[in-house]
């Protein structure tokens, strides 16, 4: 399958199944669009007519271009066959290993963000903190179900994890104490709103956490519209100096400044540029997840504005890199040469099978976005997965499980999309969240364009 588009002066041809990307001139772009369904002589006459005012476009060059396209096709770099569908089902059906846990260390929060999908950290339930005993058992469960896999990931999540800081420290110490015994290596991540950060916590995070996710929505007026405490006070002035100190002392280790954009700030690039200008260089900005009836929900009228924003972002990133002041945008991180293996590209995040969320009382869910929905309770960390029918449902989540995805050019980039977003939009984990799909495809187009632009400048 081939996807063609034009962006920022580039004519881009993306061969989905091989992953090949071609940046071509106008003539070749048009010939490729005709190639599969048009007779060669008709292609020649069509192109000659379209470019009759350009003396350099002649029959000989057109036929040479057609031969080049045939060579690319024969070499598996254009119009390549999709041979991955069977792999998608086989891999997930045969995978019995748990690789990662999202530990809900705190079902409570010191901020009162109205757009929070987790209901201010309560997940439609009661406020709760995970005990050390439950957390310890979660680590044991992960080790017991990880097979021979050495590298394991644990995310400390909430609510706000720093509201249960002592248990976080105790669990990291426990994990480090058993790594060698079980031939495991733990990689930790913690997501925080930053309110409780201090120098002691910052030093610990920078030592033990492979990644830290910092929540900031951008400009002060945007951040403080939603990210407020229970007295209604915005968090910007409190958290930005702490985030700056953490990142400065992190000395190059991974982190992400993660924001959420809503109907209130469809000009979200201004928030990203604001964060970059503050000195934060590893950025992410996610569309809000909420019912369409909410006043801050993204609308159809917002969509073309958002597409434009993604293009503005891509062009600004190229500009700033040239100026020696680059920043990274999570959704534009694309490695066209050494990217994820085909199994990862067709099966996705592994929610419900390789990755699970653990509540403060030890209940297992497919991921953090399903916590609190009892239909999707998988079991618990003592008995393991007992609701195998739900797990089987998630084993079917892949790039080929949905009719709408089978013929989509982006399926090997999104892996079939987020099961949670699909569920919240359609009531089915194998449904389609169309709005999210369209935003995703625009992001991939921009990400590929950036790669093309940079390769042509080298």
C-alpha positions as CSV (number, residue, x, y, z in Angstrom):
1,X,0.0,0.0,0.0
2,X,1.2,3.5,-0.9
3,X,0.3,6.8,0.6
4,X,1.1,10.0,-1.2
5,X,1.0,13.5,0.2
6,X,2.5,17.0,-0.2
7,X,3.8,19.0,2.8
8,X,6.2,21.9,3.2
9,X,7.3,21.7,-0.4
10,X,8.0,18.0,-0.4
11,X,6.3,15.4,-2.5
12,X,6.3,12.3,-0.3
13,X,5.5,8.7,-1.2
14,X,5.3,6.3,1.7
15,X,5.3,2.6,1.1
16,X,3.4,1.3,4.1
17,X,4.5,-2.3,4.3
18,X,8.2,-1.9,3.5
19,X,8.5,1.4,5.4
20,X,10.3,3.0,2.5
21,X,9.9,6.7,2.1
22,X,10.5,8.5,-1.2
23,X,10.8,12.2,-1.8
24,X,10.2,12.8,-5.5
25,X,9.6,15.6,-8.0
26,X,6.2,16.5,-9.3
27,X,6.4,14.3,-12.4
28,X,7.4,11.2,-10.5
29,X,4.8,11.9,-7.9
30,X,2.1,12.0,-10.6
31,X,3.4,8.9,-12.4
32,X,3.4,6.9,-9.1
33,X,-0.2,7.9,-8.6
34,X,-1.2,6.5,-12.0
35,X,1.2,3.5,-12.0
36,X,-1.0,0.7,-10.7
37,X,-4.2,1.4,-12.5
38,X,-3.1,3.0,-15.8
39,X,-1.6,1.6,-19.0
40,X,2.0,2.7,-19.6
41,X,1.2,4.5,-22.8
42,X,-1.7,6.3,-21.2
43,X,0.6,7.4,-18.4
44,X,3.0,8.9,-20.9
45,X,0.3,10.7,-22.7
46,X,-1.3,12.0,-19.5
47,X,2.0,13.3,-18.1
48,X,3.0,14.9,-21.4
49,X,-0.3,16.7,-21.6
50,X,-0.1,17.9,-18.0
51,X,3.4,19.2,-18.3
52,X,3.3,20.3,-22.0
53,X,4.6,23.7,-21.0
54,X,7.8,22.2,-19.5
55,X,10.3,21.4,-22.3
56,X,12.3,19.1,-19.9
57,X,9.4,16.7,-19.6
58,X,9.6,14.3,-22.6
59,X,8.6,10.8,-23.4
60,X,12.0,9.3,-22.8
61,X,12.3,10.7,-19.3
62,X,8.8,9.6,-18.5
63,X,9.5,6.0,-19.6
64,X,12.8,6.1,-17.6
65,X,10.9,7.1,-14.5
66,X,8.4,4.3,-15.1
67,X,11.3,1.8,-15.3
68,X,12.7,3.2,-12.0
69,X,9.3,2.7,-10.4
70,X,9.2,-0.9,-11.6
71,X,12.6,-1.5,-10.1
72,X,11.5,-0.1,-6.8
73,X,8.4,-2.3,-7.0
74,X,10.5,-5.4,-7.8
75,X,12.8,-4.5,-4.9
76,X,10.0,-4.4,-2.4
77,X,10.2,-0.7,-1.9
78,X,7.0,0.4,-3.6
79,X,3.6,-1.3,-3.7
80,X,5.0,-4.0,-1.4
81,X,2.8,-6.8,-0.3
82,X,1.3,-6.9,3.2
83,X,2.4,-10.2,4.7
84,X,2.0,-9.4,8.4
85,X,-1.6,-10.2,9.3
86,X,-0.9,-13.8,10.5
87,X,2.0,-12.6,12.6
88,X,-0.2,-10.2,14.5
89,X,-2.5,-12.9,15.8
90,X,0.2,-15.5,16.3
91,X,2.4,-13.2,18.4
92,X,-0.2,-12.1,20.8
93,X,-1.7,-15.6,21.2
94,X,1.7,-17.1,22.0
95,X,2.8,-14.3,24.3
96,X,2.4,-15.2,27.9
97,X,5.0,-12.8,29.4
98,X,4.2,-9.7,31.4
99,X,6.8,-7.0,30.7
100,X,5.5,-3.9,32.5
101,X,3.2,-2.7,35.3
102,X,1.6,0.6,35.9
103,X,1.5,0.9,39.7
104,X,-1.4,3.1,40.9
105,X,0.6,4.1,44.0
106,X,-1.9,6.9,44.9
107,X,-5.6,7.1,44.0
108,X,-5.7,10.7,45.2
109,X,-4.4,14.0,44.0
110,X,-3.6,17.5,45.3
111,X,-4.9,19.1,42.1
112,X,-8.5,19.3,41.0
113,X,-8.2,19.2,37.2
114,X,-11.7,19.1,35.8
115,X,-10.6,17.4,32.6
116,X,-8.9,14.5,34.5
117,X,-9.9,11.1,33.0
118,X,-9.2,9.6,36.4
119,X,-11.7,11.8,38.3
120,X,-8.9,13.7,40.2
121,X,-7.1,10.4,40.9
122,X,-10.1,8.5,42.4
123,X,-10.9,6.6,39.3
124,X,-14.7,6.7,40.1
125,X,-13.9,5.1,43.4
126,X,-12.6,6.0,46.8
127,X,-9.3,7.7,47.6
128,X,-6.6,5.3,48.5
129,X,-2.9,4.8,48.8
130,X,-1.0,1.6,47.9
131,X,0.6,-0.1,50.9
132,X,4.2,-1.3,50.7
133,X,2.9,-4.9,51.1
134,X,0.6,-4.6,48.0
135,X,3.4,-2.9,46.0
136,X,5.9,-5.6,47.0
137,X,3.5,-8.3,45.9
138,X,3.1,-6.5,42.6
139,X,6.8,-6.7,42.0
140,X,6.8,-10.4,42.9
141,X,3.9,-10.9,40.5
142,X,5.8,-9.2,37.7
143,X,8.9,-11.3,38.3
144,X,6.8,-14.5,38.4
145,X,5.1,-13.7,35.1
146,X,8.0,-12.3,33.2
147,X,9.6,-15.5,32.1
148,X,13.2,-15.2,30.9
149,X,12.8,-11.5,30.1
150,X,15.4,-9.5,31.9
151,X,14.4,-5.9,31.4
152,X,11.1,-5.0,33.2
153,X,9.3,-1.6,33.4
154,X,7.3,-0.2,36.3
155,X,5.5,3.1,36.2
156,X,4.6,4.9,39.4
157,X,1.3,6.5,38.6
158,X,-1.7,8.2,40.2
159,X,-3.5,10.4,41.0
160,X,-0.3,12.0,42.3
161,X,2.4,9.4,43.2
162,X,4.3,11.9,45.4
163,X,1.4,11.8,47.8
164,X,2.7,8.3,48.7
165,X,6.4,9.1,48.4
166,X,7.7,6.9,51.2
167,X,6.1,3.8,49.7
168,X,7.6,4.7,46.3
169,X,11.1,4.8,47.9
170,X,10.5,1.6,49.7
171,X,9.4,-0.2,46.6
172,X,12.3,1.0,44.5
173,X,14.7,-0.2,47.3
174,X,12.9,-3.6,47.3
175,X,13.1,-4.0,43.6
176,X,16.8,-3.1,43.6
177,X,17.4,-5.7,46.3
178,X,16.0,-8.6,44.3
179,X,17.2,-7.7,40.8
180,X,20.4,-9.8,40.8
181,X,18.8,-12.7,42.5
182,X,16.2,-13.0,39.7
183,X,18.4,-11.8,36.8
184,X,16.1,-8.8,36.2
185,X,16.7,-5.1,35.5
186,X,14.0,-2.7,36.6
187,X,13.4,0.5,34.6
188,X,11.3,3.0,36.6
189,X,9.1,5.9,35.4
190,X,7.2,8.3,37.6
191,X,4.5,10.8,36.4
192,X,4.0,13.9,38.6
193,X,2.2,17.2,38.7
194,X,5.2,18.7,40.5
195,X,3.5,20.3,43.4
196,X,5.3,18.3,46.0
197,X,8.8,18.2,44.4
198,X,11.7,19.2,46.6
199,X,15.4,18.8,46.3
200,X,15.4,15.4,48.1
201,X,12.7,14.0,45.8
202,X,14.4,15.5,42.7
203,X,17.7,13.8,43.6
204,X,16.0,10.5,44.2
205,X,14.1,10.7,40.9
206,X,17.2,11.6,39.0
207,X,19.1,8.7,40.4
208,X,16.5,6.0,40.2
209,X,14.0,6.9,37.5
210,X,14.9,6.1,33.9
211,X,12.2,8.5,32.8
212,X,10.1,11.2,34.6
213,X,6.9,12.6,33.1
214,X,6.1,16.2,34.2
215,X,2.6,17.6,33.8
216,X,2.4,21.1,32.4
217,X,-0.2,22.4,29.9
218,X,2.0,25.3,28.6
219,X,1.3,29.0,29.0
220,X,0.3,30.1,32.5
221,X,-3.2,31.1,31.6
222,X,-3.8,27.8,29.8
223,X,-2.2,25.7,32.5
224,X,-4.0,27.5,35.3
225,X,-7.4,27.2,33.6
226,X,-7.6,23.4,34.5
227,X,-4.6,22.5,36.6
228,X,-5.7,24.1,39.8
229,X,-5.7,23.0,43.5
230,X,-8.8,22.6,45.6
231,X,-8.9,26.3,46.5
232,X,-8.9,27.2,42.8
233,X,-5.3,28.4,42.7
234,X,-3.4,27.6,39.5
235,X,-0.2,25.5,39.7
236,X,2.0,27.2,37.2
237,X,4.0,29.4,39.5
238,X,4.6,26.6,41.9
239,X,5.7,23.8,39.5
240,X,7.7,25.5,36.8
241,X,10.7,26.5,39.0
242,X,10.7,22.9,40.4
243,X,10.5,21.4,37.0
244,X,13.4,23.6,35.8
245,X,15.5,22.5,38.8
246,X,14.7,18.8,38.2
247,X,15.6,18.9,34.5
248,X,18.8,20.9,35.1
249,X,19.9,18.3,37.7
250,X,18.8,15.4,35.5
251,X,21.9,16.0,33.3
252,X,20.5,14.6,30.1
253,X,18.5,11.6,31.4
254,X,15.1,11.0,29.8
255,X,12.1,13.1,30.8
256,X,8.9,14.4,29.2
257,X,7.1,17.6,29.7
258,X,3.5,16.4,29.0
259,X,0.6,18.7,28.4
260,X,-3.1,18.3,27.4
261,X,-4.8,20.5,24.8
262,X,-8.5,21.1,24.7
263,X,-11.1,23.1,22.8
264,X,-9.8,26.1,24.8
265,X,-6.3,26.0,23.3
266,X,-6.4,24.5,19.8
267,X,-3.4,26.8,19.2
268,X,-1.5,24.3,21.3
269,X,1.8,25.0,19.4
270,X,2.0,28.2,21.4
271,X,2.1,26.2,24.6
272,X,4.8,23.8,23.2
273,X,6.9,26.8,22.1
274,X,6.4,28.4,25.5
275,X,7.7,25.2,27.2
276,X,10.6,25.0,24.8
277,X,11.4,28.7,25.5
278,X,11.4,27.9,29.2
279,X,14.2,25.4,28.5
280,X,12.2,22.2,28.4
281,X,13.3,20.2,25.3
282,X,11.5,16.9,25.6
283,X,7.9,17.7,24.9
284,X,4.5,15.9,24.5
285,X,1.1,17.4,24.0
286,X,-1.9,15.1,24.0
287,X,-5.5,15.8,22.9
288,X,-8.0,15.7,25.8
289,X,-10.0,12.5,26.3
290,X,-13.5,13.4,27.5
291,X,-17.2,13.0,26.5
292,X,-18.1,15.1,23.5
293,X,-20.7,16.9,25.6
294,X,-18.0,18.5,27.7
295,X,-17.4,22.2,26.9
296,X,-13.7,21.6,26.5
297,X,-14.1,18.6,24.1
298,X,-12.5,18.9,20.7
299,X,-15.0,19.5,17.9
300,X,-15.1,18.8,14.2
301,X,-14.6,22.6,13.7
302,X,-11.3,22.3,15.6
303,X,-9.9,19.6,13.4
304,X,-8.6,21.7,10.4
305,X,-7.1,24.1,13.0
306,X,-5.3,21.2,14.7
307,X,-4.0,19.8,11.4
308,X,-2.6,23.3,10.7
309,X,-1.1,23.4,14.2
310,X,0.8,20.1,13.6
311,X,2.2,21.5,10.4
312,X,3.3,24.7,12.1
313,X,4.9,22.6,14.8
314,X,6.9,20.5,12.3
315,X,8.1,23.6,10.4
316,X,9.2,25.3,13.6
317,X,11.0,22.2,14.8
318,X,13.0,22.2,11.6
319,X,13.7,25.9,11.9
320,X,14.9,25.7,15.5
321,X,17.1,22.7,14.8
322,X,18.8,24.7,12.0
323,X,19.3,27.5,14.5
324,X,20.9,25.1,17.0
325,X,18.1,25.2,19.5
326,X,16.1,22.0,18.8
327,X,13.4,20.3,20.9
328,X,11.8,16.9,20.7
329,X,8.0,16.3,20.2
330,X,7.0,12.8,21.4
331,X,4.6,12.1,18.4
332,X,7.2,13.1,15.9
333,X,9.8,10.7,17.2
334,X,10.2,8.4,14.2
335,X,13.1,6.1,13.4
336,X,12.8,5.2,9.8
337,X,16.0,3.1,9.7
338,X,16.0,1.3,13.1
339,X,12.5,1.7,14.4
340,X,10.3,-0.8,16.3
341,X,10.3,-4.5,15.1
342,X,7.4,-5.6,13.1
343,X,5.8,-7.5,16.0
344,X,5.7,-4.2,18.0
345,X,4.3,-2.3,15.0
346,X,1.4,-4.7,14.5
347,X,0.5,-5.6,18.0
348,X,0.8,-2.2,19.8
349,X,1.3,-1.4,23.5
350,X,0.5,-4.9,24.9
351,X,-2.2,-3.6,27.2
352,X,-4.0,-6.5,29.0
353,X,-1.4,-9.0,28.0
354,X,2.2,-7.8,28.4
355,X,1.3,-4.6,30.3
356,X,-1.2,-4.2,33.2
357,X,-2.3,-1.6,35.7
358,X,-2.4,-2.4,39.4
359,X,-4.8,-0.5,41.8
360,X,-3.9,0.4,45.4
361,X,-5.6,-2.8,46.6
362,X,-3.9,-5.1,44.0
363,X,-6.6,-5.4,41.4
364,X,-5.4,-5.9,37.8
365,X,-6.7,-3.9,34.8
366,X,-5.6,-3.8,31.1
367,X,-4.2,-0.3,31.5
368,X,-4.7,2.8,33.6
369,X,-7.5,4.0,31.4
370,X,-9.7,1.0,32.3
371,X,-9.1,1.2,36.1
372,X,-12.5,1.5,37.9
373,X,-14.5,-0.2,35.1
374,X,-15.3,-3.6,36.7
375,X,-16.1,-5.2,33.3
376,X,-12.4,-5.0,32.6
377,X,-11.0,-6.3,35.9
378,X,-8.5,-9.0,34.9
379,X,-7.9,-10.4,38.4
380,X,-5.4,-9.5,41.1
381,X,-1.7,-9.8,41.9
382,X,-2.2,-12.8,44.2
383,X,-4.4,-15.0,41.9
384,X,-3.2,-13.6,38.6
385,X,-5.4,-13.2,35.6
386,X,-8.7,-15.0,36.3
387,X,-10.9,-13.1,33.8
388,X,-9.3,-14.7,30.8
389,X,-12.2,-13.7,28.4
390,X,-11.2,-10.1,28.9
391,X,-7.6,-10.9,28.3
392,X,-8.5,-12.8,25.1
393,X,-10.4,-9.7,24.0
394,X,-7.1,-7.7,24.3
395,X,-5.2,-10.4,22.6
396,X,-7.3,-9.6,19.5
397,X,-6.2,-5.9,19.6
398,X,-3.9,-5.4,16.6
399,X,-3.5,-3.6,13.4
400,X,-5.6,-6.2,11.5
401,X,-8.5,-6.7,14.0
402,X,-10.6,-3.9,12.6
403,X,-12.0,-3.7,9.1
404,X,-11.4,0.1,9.1
405,X,-7.7,-0.5,9.8
406,X,-6.9,-3.2,7.2
407,X,-6.7,-0.9,4.3
408,X,-5.3,2.1,6.2
409,X,-1.9,3.3,5.3
410,X,-1.0,4.2,8.9
411,X,-1.8,0.9,10.5
412,X,1.9,-0.1,11.0
413,X,2.5,3.2,12.8
414,X,-0.5,3.2,15.1
415,X,-0.7,-0.6,15.5
416,X,-4.5,-0.4,15.4
417,X,-4.7,2.6,17.8
418,X,-5.4,2.9,21.5
419,X,-7.8,0.3,22.9
420,X,-8.9,2.6,25.7
421,X,-9.7,5.5,23.3
422,X,-11.6,3.1,21.1
423,X,-13.6,1.8,24.0
424,X,-14.5,5.2,25.3
425,X,-15.5,6.4,21.9
426,X,-17.4,3.3,20.7
427,X,-17.9,1.0,23.7
428,X,-15.6,-1.6,22.1
429,X,-11.9,-2.1,22.5
430,X,-11.7,-3.1,18.9
431,X,-13.7,0.0,17.8
432,X,-12.4,3.0,16.0
433,X,-11.9,6.4,17.5
434,X,-12.1,8.3,14.2
435,X,-11.1,11.7,15.5
436,X,-8.0,10.3,17.2
437,X,-7.2,8.3,14.0
438,X,-7.2,11.5,11.9
439,X,-5.0,13.4,14.3
440,X,-2.6,10.4,14.4
441,X,-2.3,10.2,10.6
442,X,-1.6,13.9,10.4
443,X,1.1,13.6,13.0
444,X,2.7,10.7,11.1
445,X,2.7,12.8,7.9
446,X,4.4,15.6,9.7
447,X,6.9,13.3,11.4
448,X,7.9,11.7,8.0
449,X,8.2,15.1,6.4
450,X,10.7,16.1,9.2
451,X,12.8,13.0,8.4
452,X,12.7,13.8,4.7
453,X,13.7,17.4,5.2
454,X,16.6,16.5,7.5
455,X,17.9,13.8,5.2
456,X,17.9,16.2,2.3
457,X,19.8,18.7,4.3
458,X,22.6,16.3,5.3
